[in-house]
Amino acid sequence: PDILIFLDTSFEKACDRRKMDWTMEDYLEQQRRVSHAHENADFYLDTTSLTPDGVLNQTLAFLEKYRNQLFED
């Protein structure tokens, strides 16, 4: 990908948002599986305390900044 955006959240919020029946062990395994993406992300955002609009706004702000940097070079 040209840009890697990593959206993260806490175990509690993930279960609440998706009504998942994951255990903490399941969540930690998922975190392990995506750790390479997390480490190499161009933009990391912890969404735990954000609304969907907050996530959108911060992501769009990053993309706008990224786009502006491309055109400056």
Backbone atoms as SQL, in Angstrom:
CREATE TABLE atoms (id INTEGER PRIMARY KEY, chain TEXT, resi INTEGER, resn TEXT, atom TEXT, x REAL, y REAL, z REAL);
INSERT INTO atoms VALUES
  (1, 'A', 1, 'PRO', 'N', 0.827, -1.206, 0.000),
  (2, 'A', 1, 'PRO', 'CA', 0.000, 0.000, 0.000),
  (3, 'A', 1, 'PRO', 'C', 0.862, 1.257, 0.000),
  (4, 'A', 2, 'ASP', 'N', 0.327, 2.314, -0.535),
  (5, 'A', 2, 'ASP', 'CA', 1.022, 3.604, -0.493),
  (6, 'A', 2, 'ASP', 'C', 0.989, 4.203, 0.901),
  (7, 'A', 3, 'ILE', 'N', -0.108, 3.992, 1.597),
  (8, 'A', 3, 'ILE', 'CA', -0.284, 4.515, 2.950),
  (9, 'A', 3, 'ILE', 'C', -0.880, 3.409, 3.810),
  (10, 'A', 4, 'LEU', 'N', -0.325, 3.250, 4.997),
  (11, 'A', 4, 'LEU', 'CA', -0.875, 2.282, 5.937),
  (12, 'A', 4, 'LEU', 'C', -1.401, 3.035, 7.151),
  (13, 'A', 5, 'ILE', 'N', -2.703, 2.945, 7.363),
  (14, 'A', 5, 'ILE', 'CA', -3.366, 3.572, 8.501),
  (15, 'A', 5, 'ILE', 'C', -3.768, 2.460, 9.459),
  (16, 'A', 6, 'PHE', 'N', -3.357, 2.603, 10.706),
  (17, 'A', 6, 'PHE', 'CA', -3.643, 1.594, 11.724),
  (18, 'A', 6, 'PHE', 'C', -4.577, 2.195, 12.756),
  (19, 'A', 7, 'LEU', 'N', -5.795, 1.668, 12.810),
  (20, 'A', 7, 'LEU', 'CA', -6.765, 2.093, 13.810),
  (21, 'A', 7, 'LEU', 'C', -6.774, 1.059, 14.924),
  (22, 'A', 8, 'ASP', 'N', -6.641, 1.526, 16.143),
  (23, 'A', 8, 'ASP', 'CA', -6.538, 0.644, 17.295),
  (24, 'A', 8, 'ASP', 'C', -7.598, 1.026, 18.319),
  (25, 'A', 9, 'THR', 'N', -7.891, 0.115, 19.212),
  (26, 'A', 9, 'THR', 'CA', -8.802, 0.393, 20.319),
  (27, 'A', 9, 'THR', 'C', -8.525, -0.590, 21.443),
  (28, 'A', 10, 'SER', 'N', -9.074, -0.304, 22.574),
  (29, 'A', 10, 'SER', 'CA', -8.891, -1.180, 23.727),
  (30, 'A', 10, 'SER', 'C', -9.733, -2.442, 23.575),
  (31, 'A', 11, 'PHE', 'N', -9.393, -3.444, 24.354),
  (32, 'A', 11, 'PHE', 'CA', -10.156, -4.690, 24.362),
  (33, 'A', 11, 'PHE', 'C', -11.615, -4.426, 24.724),
  (34, 'A', 12, 'GLU', 'N', -11.817, -3.644, 25.768),
  (35, 'A', 12, 'GLU', 'CA', -13.175, -3.373, 26.231),
  (36, 'A', 12, 'GLU', 'C', -14.003, -2.660, 25.167),
  (37, 'A', 13, 'LYS', 'N', -13.415, -1.657, 24.542),
  (38, 'A', 13, 'LYS', 'CA', -14.141, -0.889, 23.535),
  (39, 'A', 13, 'LYS', 'C', -14.397, -1.733, 22.287),
  (40, 'A', 14, 'ALA', 'N', -13.450, -2.570, 21.920),
  (41, 'A', 14, 'ALA', 'CA', -13.644, -3.448, 20.759),
  (42, 'A', 14, 'ALA', 'C', -14.830, -4.379, 20.982),
  (43, 'A', 15, 'CYS', 'N', -14.901, -4.964, 22.168),
  (44, 'A', 15, 'CYS', 'CA', -16.017, -5.870, 22.468),
  (45, 'A', 15, 'CYS', 'C', -17.339, -5.120, 22.505),
  (46, 'A', 16, 'ASP', 'N', -17.322, -3.923, 23.020),
  (47, 'A', 16, 'ASP', 'CA', -18.531, -3.118, 23.105),
  (48, 'A', 16, 'ASP', 'C', -19.023, -2.695, 21.716),
  (49, 'A', 17, 'ARG', 'N', -18.113, -2.265, 20.885),
  (50, 'A', 17, 'ARG', 'CA', -18.480, -1.766, 19.556),
  (51, 'A', 17, 'ARG', 'C', -18.987, -2.869, 18.642),
  (52, 'A', 18, 'ARG', 'N', -18.365, -4.005, 18.706),
  (53, 'A', 18, 'ARG', 'CA', -18.689, -5.092, 17.769),
  (54, 'A', 18, 'ARG', 'C', -19.473, -6.217, 18.419),
  (55, 'A', 19, 'LYS', 'N', -19.798, -6.085, 19.671),
  (56, 'A', 19, 'LYS', 'CA', -20.517, -7.124, 20.406),
  (57, 'A', 19, 'LYS', 'C', -19.833, -8.479, 20.237),
  (58, 'A', 20, 'MET', 'N', -18.512, -8.449, 20.335),
  (59, 'A', 20, 'MET', 'CA', -17.721, -9.665, 20.168),
  (60, 'A', 20, 'MET', 'C', -17.662, -10.443, 21.472),
  (61, 'A', 21, 'ASP', 'N', -17.487, -11.722, 21.352),
  (62, 'A', 21, 'ASP', 'CA', -17.328, -12.555, 22.540),
  (63, 'A', 21, 'ASP', 'C', -15.874, -13.006, 22.691),
  (64, 'A', 22, 'TRP', 'N', -14.951, -12.142, 22.267),
  (65, 'A', 22, 'TRP', 'CA', -13.536, -12.452, 22.394),
  (66, 'A', 22, 'TRP', 'C', -13.133, -12.492, 23.853),
  (67, 'A', 23, 'THR', 'N', -12.124, -13.290, 24.107),
  (68, 'A', 23, 'THR', 'CA', -11.457, -13.252, 25.404),
  (69, 'A', 23, 'THR', 'C', -10.276, -12.294, 25.282),
  (70, 'A', 24, 'MET', 'N', -9.700, -11.937, 26.398),
  (71, 'A', 24, 'MET', 'CA', -8.503, -11.091, 26.369),
  (72, 'A', 24, 'MET', 'C', -7.394, -11.793, 25.588),
  (73, 'A', 25, 'GLU', 'N', -7.310, -13.097, 25.700),
  (74, 'A', 25, 'GLU', 'CA', -6.294, -13.856, 24.967),
  (75, 'A', 25, 'GLU', 'C', -6.515, -13.743, 23.454),
  (76, 'A', 26, 'ASP', 'N', -7.775, -13.780, 23.027),
  (77, 'A', 26, 'ASP', 'CA', -8.094, -13.604, 21.603),
  (78, 'A', 26, 'ASP', 'C', -7.632, -12.231, 21.122),
  (79, 'A', 27, 'TYR', 'N', -7.942, -11.218, 21.912),
  (80, 'A', 27, 'TYR', 'CA', -7.563, -9.841, 21.575),
  (81, 'A', 27, 'TYR', 'C', -6.043, -9.705, 21.478),
  (82, 'A', 28, 'LEU', 'N', -5.337, -10.251, 22.451),
  (83, 'A', 28, 'LEU', 'CA', -3.876, -10.167, 22.437),
  (84, 'A', 28, 'LEU', 'C', -3.285, -10.916, 21.248),
  (85, 'A', 29, 'GLU', 'N', -3.878, -12.027, 20.880),
  (86, 'A', 29, 'GLU', 'CA', -3.414, -12.756, 19.699),
  (87, 'A', 29, 'GLU', 'C', -3.632, -11.917, 18.440),
  (88, 'A', 30, 'GLN', 'N', -4.771, -11.275, 18.355),
  (89, 'A', 30, 'GLN', 'CA', -5.032, -10.396, 17.208),
  (90, 'A', 30, 'GLN', 'C', -4.021, -9.248, 17.178),
  (91, 'A', 31, 'GLN', 'N', -3.730, -8.681, 18.326),
  (92, 'A', 31, 'GLN', 'CA', -2.731, -7.606, 18.391),
  (93, 'A', 31, 'GLN', 'C', -1.363, -8.113, 17.928),
  (94, 'A', 32, 'ARG', 'N', -1.020, -9.332, 18.328),
  (95, 'A', 32, 'ARG', 'CA', 0.252, -9.922, 17.887),
  (96, 'A', 32, 'ARG', 'C', 0.274, -10.073, 16.376),
  (97, 'A', 33, 'ARG', 'N', -0.834, -10.532, 15.812),
  (98, 'A', 33, 'ARG', 'CA', -0.902, -10.769, 14.370),
  (99, 'A', 33, 'ARG', 'C', -0.768, -9.496, 13.553),
  (100, 'A', 34, 'VAL', 'N', -1.228, -8.402, 14.087),
  (101, 'A', 34, 'VAL', 'CA', -1.166, -7.142, 13.333),
  (102, 'A', 34, 'VAL', 'C', -0.026, -6.244, 13.804),
  (103, 'A', 35, 'SER', 'N', 0.859, -6.781, 14.634),
  (104, 'A', 35, 'SER', 'CA', 1.943, -5.963, 15.191),
  (105, 'A', 35, 'SER', 'C', 2.862, -5.390, 14.112),
  (106, 'A', 36, 'HIS', 'N', 3.094, -6.129, 13.046),
  (107, 'A', 36, 'HIS', 'CA', 3.949, -5.614, 11.970),
  (108, 'A', 36, 'HIS', 'C', 3.303, -4.394, 11.319),
  (109, 'A', 37, 'ALA', 'N', 2.014, -4.455, 11.093),
  (110, 'A', 37, 'ALA', 'CA', 1.300, -3.304, 10.534),
  (111, 'A', 37, 'ALA', 'C', 1.354, -2.126, 11.497),
  (112, 'A', 38, 'HIS', 'N', 1.163, -2.403, 12.770),
  (113, 'A', 38, 'HIS', 'CA', 1.221, -1.337, 13.780),
  (114, 'A', 38, 'HIS', 'C', 2.592, -0.664, 13.756),
  (115, 'A', 39, 'GLU', 'N', 3.636, -1.448, 13.726),
  (116, 'A', 39, 'GLU', 'CA', 5.004, -0.926, 13.756),
  (117, 'A', 39, 'GLU', 'C', 5.354, -0.143, 12.494),
  (118, 'A', 40, 'ASN', 'N', 4.730, -0.466, 11.371),
  (119, 'A', 40, 'ASN', 'CA', 5.083, 0.158, 10.100),
  (120, 'A', 40, 'ASN', 'C', 4.029, 1.126, 9.569),
  (121, 'A', 41, 'ALA', 'N', 3.061, 1.437, 10.384),
  (122, 'A', 41, 'ALA', 'CA', 1.983, 2.319, 9.945),
  (123, 'A', 41, 'ALA', 'C', 2.501, 3.743, 9.698),
  (124, 'A', 42, 'ASP', 'N', 1.954, 4.352, 8.666),
  (125, 'A', 42, 'ASP', 'CA', 2.230, 5.765, 8.420),
  (126, 'A', 42, 'ASP', 'C', 1.444, 6.645, 9.392),
  (127, 'A', 43, 'PHE', 'N', 0.308, 6.127, 9.817),
  (128, 'A', 43, 'PHE', 'CA', -0.552, 6.861, 10.743),
  (129, 'A', 43, 'PHE', 'C', -1.189, 5.864, 11.695),
  (130, 'A', 44, 'TYR', 'N', -0.965, 6.090, 12.974),
  (131, 'A', 44, 'TYR', 'CA', -1.544, 5.253, 14.027),
  (132, 'A', 44, 'TYR', 'C', -2.546, 6.100, 14.798),
  (133, 'A', 45, 'LEU', 'N', -3.723, 5.541, 15.042),
  (134, 'A', 45, 'LEU', 'CA', -4.742, 6.273, 15.784),
  (135, 'A', 45, 'LEU', 'C', -5.417, 5.339, 16.774),
  (136, 'A', 46, 'ASP', 'N', -5.327, 5.704, 18.047),
  (137, 'A', 46, 'ASP', 'CA', -6.057, 4.980, 19.082),
  (138, 'A', 46, 'ASP', 'C', -7.466, 5.555, 19.102),
  (139, 'A', 47, 'THR', 'N', -8.435, 4.746, 18.733),
  (140, 'A', 47, 'THR', 'CA', -9.817, 5.214, 18.586),
  (141, 'A', 47, 'THR', 'C', -10.655, 4.985, 19.834),
  (142, 'A', 48, 'THR', 'N', -10.040, 4.496, 20.898),
  (143, 'A', 48, 'THR', 'CA', -10.787, 4.107, 22.093),
  (144, 'A', 48, 'THR', 'C', -11.732, 5.203, 22.574),
  (145, 'A', 49, 'SER', 'N', -11.264, 6.428, 22.626),
  (146, 'A', 49, 'SER', 'CA', -12.081, 7.503, 23.171),
  (147, 'A', 49, 'SER', 'C', -12.698, 8.385, 22.089),
  (148, 'A', 50, 'LEU', 'N', -12.641, 7.956, 20.841),
  (149, 'A', 50, 'LEU', 'CA', -13.135, 8.772, 19.742),
  (150, 'A', 50, 'LEU', 'C', -14.491, 8.298, 19.236),
  (151, 'A', 51, 'THR', 'N', -15.253, 9.228, 18.721),
  (152, 'A', 51, 'THR', 'CA', -16.487, 8.910, 18.010),
  (153, 'A', 51, 'THR', 'C', -16.123, 8.551, 16.575),
  (154, 'A', 52, 'PRO', 'N', -17.043, 7.961, 15.834),
  (155, 'A', 52, 'PRO', 'CA', -16.765, 7.709, 14.415),
  (156, 'A', 52, 'PRO', 'C', -16.383, 8.990, 13.665),
  (157, 'A', 53, 'ASP', 'N', -17.054, 10.094, 13.958),
  (158, 'A', 53, 'ASP', 'CA', -16.698, 11.358, 13.310),
  (159, 'A', 53, 'ASP', 'C', -15.301, 11.815, 13.700),
  (160, 'A', 54, 'GLY', 'N', -14.914, 11.580, 14.950),
  (161, 'A', 54, 'GLY', 'CA', -13.566, 11.926, 15.393),
  (162, 'A', 54, 'GLY', 'C', -12.509, 11.129, 14.652),
  (163, 'A', 55, 'VAL', 'N', -12.768, 9.847, 14.461),
  (164, 'A', 55, 'VAL', 'CA', -11.841, 8.992, 13.706),
  (165, 'A', 55, 'VAL', 'C', -11.740, 9.506, 12.272),
  (166, 'A', 56, 'LEU', 'N', -12.874, 9.775, 11.673),
  (167, 'A', 56, 'LEU', 'CA', -12.892, 10.273, 10.300),
  (168, 'A', 56, 'LEU', 'C', -12.127, 11.583, 10.184),
  (169, 'A', 57, 'ASN', 'N', -12.397, 12.515, 11.070),
  (170, 'A', 57, 'ASN', 'CA', -11.754, 13.828, 10.997),
  (171, 'A', 57, 'ASN', 'C', -10.244, 13.739, 11.163),
  (172, 'A', 58, 'GLN', 'N', -9.787, 12.947, 12.121),
  (173, 'A', 58, 'GLN', 'CA', -8.342, 12.828, 12.323),
  (174, 'A', 58, 'GLN', 'C', -7.672, 12.107, 11.159),
  (175, 'A', 59, 'THR', 'N', -8.337, 11.117, 10.612),
  (176, 'A', 59, 'THR', 'CA', -7.779, 10.383, 9.473),
  (177, 'A', 59, 'THR', 'C', -7.725, 11.273, 8.235),
  (178, 'A', 60, 'LEU', 'N', -8.785, 12.017, 7.987),
  (179, 'A', 60, 'LEU', 'CA', -8.788, 12.935, 6.846),
  (180, 'A', 60, 'LEU', 'C', -7.734, 14.020, 7.002),
  (181, 'A', 61, 'ALA', 'N', -7.538, 14.508, 8.224),
  (182, 'A', 61, 'ALA', 'CA', -6.492, 15.513, 8.467),
  (183, 'A', 61, 'ALA', 'C', -5.117, 14.938, 8.147),
  (184, 'A', 62, 'PHE', 'N', -4.873, 13.690, 8.560),
  (185, 'A', 62, 'PHE', 'CA', -3.603, 13.045, 8.224),
  (186, 'A', 62, 'PHE', 'C', -3.442, 12.926, 6.710),
  (187, 'A', 63, 'LEU', 'N', -4.484, 12.465, 6.026),
  (188, 'A', 63, 'LEU', 'CA', -4.400, 12.280, 4.578),
  (189, 'A', 63, 'LEU', 'C', -4.170, 13.605, 3.851),
  (190, 'A', 64, 'GLU', 'N', -4.791, 14.654, 4.332),
  (191, 'A', 64, 'GLU', 'CA', -4.583, 15.978, 3.735),
  (192, 'A', 64, 'GLU', 'C', -3.130, 16.417, 3.915),
  (193, 'A', 65, 'LYS', 'N', -2.596, 16.230, 5.109),
  (194, 'A', 65, 'LYS', 'CA', -1.199, 16.572, 5.376),
  (195, 'A', 65, 'LYS', 'C', -0.271, 15.721, 4.508),
  (196, 'A', 66, 'TYR', 'N', -0.564, 14.441, 4.405),
  (197, 'A', 66, 'TYR', 'CA', 0.232, 13.532, 3.584),
  (198, 'A', 66, 'TYR', 'C', 0.216, 13.974, 2.124),
  (199, 'A', 67, 'ARG', 'N', -0.970, 14.305, 1.629),
  (200, 'A', 67, 'ARG', 'CA', -1.105, 14.756, 0.240),
  (201, 'A', 67, 'ARG', 'C', -0.326, 16.045, -0.003),
  (202, 'A', 68, 'ASN', 'N', -0.407, 16.965, 0.930),
  (203, 'A', 68, 'ASN', 'CA', 0.325, 18.226, 0.789),
  (204, 'A', 68, 'ASN', 'C', 1.819, 18.001, 0.758),
  (205, 'A', 69, 'GLN', 'N', 2.306, 17.062, 1.551),
  (206, 'A', 69, 'GLN', 'CA', 3.737, 16.753, 1.549),
  (207, 'A', 69, 'GLN', 'C', 4.168, 16.145, 0.217),
  (208, 'A', 70, 'LEU', 'N', 3.309, 15.373, -0.408),
  (209, 'A', 70, 'LEU', 'CA', 3.644, 14.791, -1.710),
  (210, 'A', 70, 'LEU', 'C', 3.841, 15.870, -2.751),
  (211, 'A', 71, 'PHE', 'N', 2.987, 16.875, -2.726),
  (212, 'A', 71, 'PHE', 'CA', 3.054, 17.934, -3.731),
  (213, 'A', 71, 'PHE', 'C', 4.133, 18.953, -3.456),
  (214, 'A', 72, 'GLU', 'N', 4.644, 18.995, -2.212),
  (215, 'A', 72, 'GLU', 'CA', 5.754, 19.891, -1.885),
  (216, 'A', 72, 'GLU', 'C', 7.079, 19.362, -2.412),
  (217, 'A', 73, 'ASP', 'N', 7.182, 18.047, -2.492),
  (218, 'A', 73, 'ASP', 'CA', 8.457, 17.429, -2.916),
  (219, 'A', 73, 'ASP', 'C', 8.676, 17.504, -4.390);
